[in-house]
Amino acid sequence: MPRCLVARRLHFNAAHRLHNPDRSEEWNRDTFGPCNNPHYHGHNYELDVIVEGDIDAETGYVLDVGVLKRIVEEAVIQQLDHRNLNLEVPWFRDHIPTAENIAVFIWDLLAPRIPSGRLQRIRVWETPRNYVDYEGA
């Protein structure tokens, strides 16, 4: 069967602070600039979830995008939307909530939940000009 990539874009809002507690305040300010604001700052994230697989002869789908949307909303959006990542998402107590680490976190939540095909890529848009791609470890 032919193979395709199927993608769904979702949206979430979240606040964070880029800060390494093992380094000095000066190092953090120099490294992270305004993203080190002790009062946090927010983003309107866009999330692209891409699944790769064979087209099912019976349905014509790799994966129904409605099913993909539901999985991402339940596994990811409910945990991240309108949250302070540093304070409200336990995983980020041990990981700086950069776009890179957000992508890894999302991958780990989604990869085992994809019912057909395989998770091929996570793309996290932090701004309309900046994004991170992650394709698994």
TAKA-V899561 format. One record per helix or strand of 2 or more residues. SS is the DSSP state (2 for helix, 1 for strand). FROM is the first residue (numbers start at 1). LEN is the number of residues. If there is no record, write none. Layout:
ss=(SS/SS)
from=(FROM/FROM)
len=(LEN/LEN)
This chain:
ss=(1/2/1/2/1/2/2/2/1/1)
from=(3/25/41/65/83/85/90/99/118/130)
len=(14/12/14/16/2/4/4/15/10/5)
